[in-house]
Amino acid sequence: MKRLFFITGAPGIGKTTALLRTVEALKNMGFKVGGMLSREVREGETRVGFEIVDFETEEHGWLAHVNQPDGPQVSKYRVNLRDLETLGAASIRNAVAKAQIIIIDEIGPMELFSSAFKEAAIHAVNSDKPVLGVIHYRARDPLIYSIRTRDDAEIIEVTYANRENIHNVLINKVNQFLKEKTAMR
């Protein structure tokens, strides 16, 4: 039975948008959703960084920014390990403890610099709860490889052809898992 549902795809294809549509629908159905969202921040037409949002508390922090003074560098951004660990990883650990559905957006090059984030993600995928997430399409890491090769994981590529309906696919898959899990009790 599949329990881990991760989407991947090219930059700008709509992965986070699909995940947000899925989360909103699941919340409207009465499910308690928790975890981490990362989204780009723009000033005018220019992307200046990425913020982290805790789904439960709606607290915001920086994942990376062009003006971040220190931290690992990815392209023109520096990763804010403090916010990633105190807000991002903490939101995933909190979702494992309290939510019905865990969200991890995203497992990518920036997030993979944090051992606390990796540990939280491992804790989530090893829980008995459904996990919805995004995996960076090019990132290579033992964590990503372990998720991709799990029997209970499904990786779905977001494309121009399916991006308007992918949230419905994810909603159905999570609902099916939760129904089967309830029936097994």
C-alpha positions as CSV (number, residue, x, y, z in Angstrom):
1,M,0.0,0.0,0.0
2,K,1.5,3.3,-1.1
3,R,1.8,5.9,1.8
4,L,4.4,8.3,0.5
5,F,3.4,10.5,-2.4
6,F,6.1,12.8,-3.8
7,I,5.9,15.0,-6.8
8,T,8.8,16.1,-8.9
9,G,9.3,18.1,-12.1
10,A,11.1,20.9,-13.8
11,P,11.4,24.3,-12.1
12,G,8.4,26.5,-12.5
13,I,6.1,23.6,-13.6
14,G,3.7,24.1,-10.7
15,K,4.8,21.5,-8.0
16,T,4.2,23.8,-5.0
17,T,0.9,25.0,-6.5
18,A,-0.3,21.4,-6.9
19,L,0.8,20.6,-3.4
20,L,-1.0,23.7,-2.0
21,R,-4.2,22.8,-3.9
22,T,-4.0,19.3,-2.4
23,V,-3.4,20.5,1.1
24,E,-6.3,23.0,0.9
25,A,-8.7,20.3,-0.3
26,L,-7.6,17.9,2.4
27,K,-7.9,20.6,5.1
28,N,-11.4,21.4,3.8
29,M,-12.2,17.7,4.2
30,G,-11.4,17.9,7.9
31,F,-7.9,16.4,7.9
32,K,-5.2,17.9,10.2
33,V,-2.3,18.7,7.9
34,G,1.2,19.8,9.1
35,G,4.7,20.2,7.9
36,M,6.7,22.6,5.9
37,L,6.2,24.6,2.7
38,S,8.9,26.5,0.9
39,R,8.1,29.1,-1.7
40,E,9.9,31.6,-3.7
41,V,9.9,35.3,-2.8
42,R,10.2,38.0,-5.4
43,E,10.8,41.7,-5.3
44,G,9.2,42.9,-8.5
45,E,10.3,40.5,-11.3
46,T,13.4,39.3,-9.4
47,R,13.5,36.2,-7.2
48,V,15.4,37.1,-4.1
49,G,15.0,34.0,-2.0
50,F,12.8,31.3,-0.6
51,E,10.8,31.3,2.6
52,I,9.7,28.5,4.8
53,V,6.2,28.3,6.2
54,D,5.0,26.0,9.0
55,F,1.6,24.7,8.0
56,E,0.3,24.6,11.5
57,T,1.5,27.8,13.0
58,E,1.8,29.8,9.7
59,E,5.2,31.0,11.1
60,H,7.5,32.2,8.3
61,G,11.3,32.1,8.1
62,W,14.0,32.2,5.4
63,L,15.2,29.1,3.7
64,A,17.6,31.1,1.5
65,H,18.1,34.6,0.4
66,V,20.5,36.6,-1.9
67,N,21.4,38.8,1.0
68,Q,21.9,36.0,3.6
69,P,25.3,36.7,5.1
70,D,26.4,33.2,5.8
71,G,25.5,29.6,5.2
72,P,26.0,27.1,2.3
73,Q,25.7,28.6,-1.1
74,V,23.3,27.3,-3.8
75,S,23.5,29.4,-6.9
76,K,23.1,33.1,-5.9
77,Y,21.5,32.2,-2.6
78,R,22.8,31.3,0.9
79,V,20.9,28.8,2.9
80,N,19.7,29.9,6.3
81,L,20.4,26.8,8.3
82,R,19.1,28.3,11.6
83,D,15.5,28.9,10.2
84,L,15.6,25.6,8.3
85,E,16.4,23.7,11.5
86,T,14.3,25.7,14.0
87,L,11.3,26.2,11.8
88,G,11.5,23.8,8.9
89,A,12.7,20.6,10.6
90,A,10.7,21.4,13.7
91,S,7.5,21.8,11.6
92,I,8.0,18.3,10.1
93,R,8.7,16.7,13.6
94,N,5.6,18.4,14.9
95,A,3.5,17.1,12.0
96,V,4.7,13.6,12.7
97,A,3.5,14.0,16.3
98,K,0.2,15.8,15.8
99,A,-1.0,15.8,12.2
100,Q,-2.8,13.2,10.2
101,I,-1.0,14.1,7.0
102,I,2.6,15.3,6.8
103,I,3.8,17.8,4.2
104,I,7.4,18.2,3.1
105,D,8.1,20.9,0.5
106,E,10.7,20.3,-0.7
107,I,13.6,17.8,-0.4
108,G,16.1,19.6,-2.5
109,P,19.7,20.9,-2.6
110,M,19.1,23.7,-0.1
111,E,17.3,21.5,2.5
112,L,19.8,18.7,2.2
113,F,22.5,20.9,3.8
114,S,20.7,20.4,7.1
115,S,21.2,17.2,9.1
116,A,18.2,18.2,11.3
117,F,16.0,18.5,8.2
118,K,17.2,15.2,6.9
119,E,16.5,13.5,10.3
120,A,13.0,15.1,10.4
121,A,12.3,13.9,6.8
122,I,13.5,10.4,7.7
123,H,11.3,10.4,10.8
124,A,8.3,11.4,8.7
125,V,8.8,8.8,6.0
126,N,9.3,6.1,8.7
127,S,6.1,7.1,10.5
128,D,2.8,5.3,9.7
129,K,1.2,8.5,8.4
130,P,0.8,9.6,4.8
131,V,3.4,12.0,3.5
132,L,2.9,14.4,0.7
133,G,6.0,16.1,-0.6
134,V,8.2,17.5,-3.4
135,I,11.5,16.0,-4.4
136,H,13.8,18.2,-6.4
137,Y,14.0,16.7,-9.9
138,R,17.9,16.8,-10.1
139,A,19.0,16.5,-6.5
140,R,21.0,13.4,-5.7
141,D,21.3,12.3,-2.1
142,P,21.0,9.0,-0.1
143,L,17.8,10.3,1.4
144,I,16.2,10.9,-2.0
145,Y,17.4,7.5,-3.2
146,S,16.0,5.8,-0.2
147,I,12.6,7.4,-0.7
148,R,12.5,6.7,-4.5
149,T,13.3,3.0,-3.8
150,R,10.7,2.3,-1.0
151,D,7.9,0.0,-1.8
152,D,5.4,2.3,-0.1
153,A,6.5,5.4,-2.1
154,E,5.2,6.8,-5.3
155,I,6.9,9.5,-7.3
156,I,4.8,11.4,-9.8
157,E,6.2,13.8,-12.3
158,V,4.3,17.1,-12.8
159,T,4.1,18.0,-16.4
160,Y,2.3,20.7,-18.4
161,A,-0.2,18.0,-19.4
162,N,-1.1,16.9,-15.8
163,R,-0.4,19.9,-13.6
164,E,-4.0,21.2,-13.6
165,N,-5.4,17.9,-12.3
166,I,-2.5,16.4,-10.3
167,H,-3.9,17.7,-7.0
168,N,-7.0,15.5,-7.6
169,V,-4.8,12.5,-8.1
170,L,-2.9,13.2,-4.9
171,I,-6.2,13.7,-2.9
172,N,-7.5,10.4,-4.2
173,K,-4.3,8.5,-3.3
174,V,-4.2,10.0,0.3
175,N,-7.9,9.2,0.8
176,Q,-7.4,5.7,-0.5
177,F,-4.5,5.1,1.9
178,L,-6.4,6.5,4.9
179,K,-9.5,4.4,4.1
180,E,-7.4,1.2,3.8
181,K,-5.6,2.1,7.0
182,T,-8.9,2.6,8.9
183,A,-10.3,-0.7,7.5
184,M,-7.2,-2.6,8.7
185,R,-7.8,-1.5,12.3
